[in-house]
Amino acid sequence: MIKKENMSYNKITFQRILKSGITKFFRGGLISVATVLVMSLSMLVFGGVLVGGIFVNGIISGVEDKVDISVYFKLDSPEEKILSFKEDLESNINVKSVSYVSKEKALESFLGRHKGDTLILRSIETVENNPFSANLDINAKSTDKFEDITRFIEASAYSSLIDIDSMGKQKITFRQNEEAINKLSNVLSVSRKIGFSVSGILALIALMVAYNTVRVAIYNSKDEIAVMQLVGASRSFIRGPFLIEGLIHGFISAVFTLLALYGILFWTGERIASAFGGLNIYTYFVSNILQISFILLVAGALLGVLSAQFATKRYLKV
């Protein structure tokens, strides 16, 4: 019986807190509007950093995926041994994928690339046998793993199948382009670190601005809080309406941010696509809108609630 009475009391208390928080938001008038606008601007910065950071990271990952190692084999190398070598490479922890290109496929691709060049096509026709060798194209899980993969290839029992170039070296493209690949790997690594650092700083500034806005809004209610303390209201009852109000601020700010991002990216996506190699950030945003919406709504709610929590606890010493 006592347990049921407590549950009923808690339910009534929560309903009062909820109603009071909603009432405070609408009674706030210009203060509520100003708080939502400032939080929306802060959330817009956060959302822009979030979308831009993920998009740029995707571009970097795409560039990394295009960088691979090609291993060319001698013309008389048995196909079954090359395929066995492919299986060994696929079992290596640093290897993401391995694709086999047969001699016939290599010739077909070459003819396709030079379809309109009659001189090259005629010169190929004069050769009785297929001059192209089979090869394996290897993608690494990270560009800094190419060195380890190349060492694995060179130490393999199948290394004797690998063709030799005019310099007497095995035809492994990493060794031929080692300096360029290492430079690209360093550039991508530094770009990713800079991107994360800048994103973190901008997001932190946005959150601090939003927090201070909520704190100022709560400061205007200090007399109300003092009266509630004098009549014996509990801390949770005093703080509750502010948390509800902060939740509403955060939710509305997140919705405004989504609408603003949609409009901005719709207008700029096509215009700045050339700067990202033809990739449209608006298309990326739309294809991931559910995940981005969820992140922004959660971030907005947490920002509003936590800002109200810290402001009432630390600033007003509730």
Beta strands, then each sheet from edge to edge (+ up, - down):
strand 1: 69-72
strand 2: 95-101
strand 3: 135-140
sheet 1: 1+ 3- 2+
end
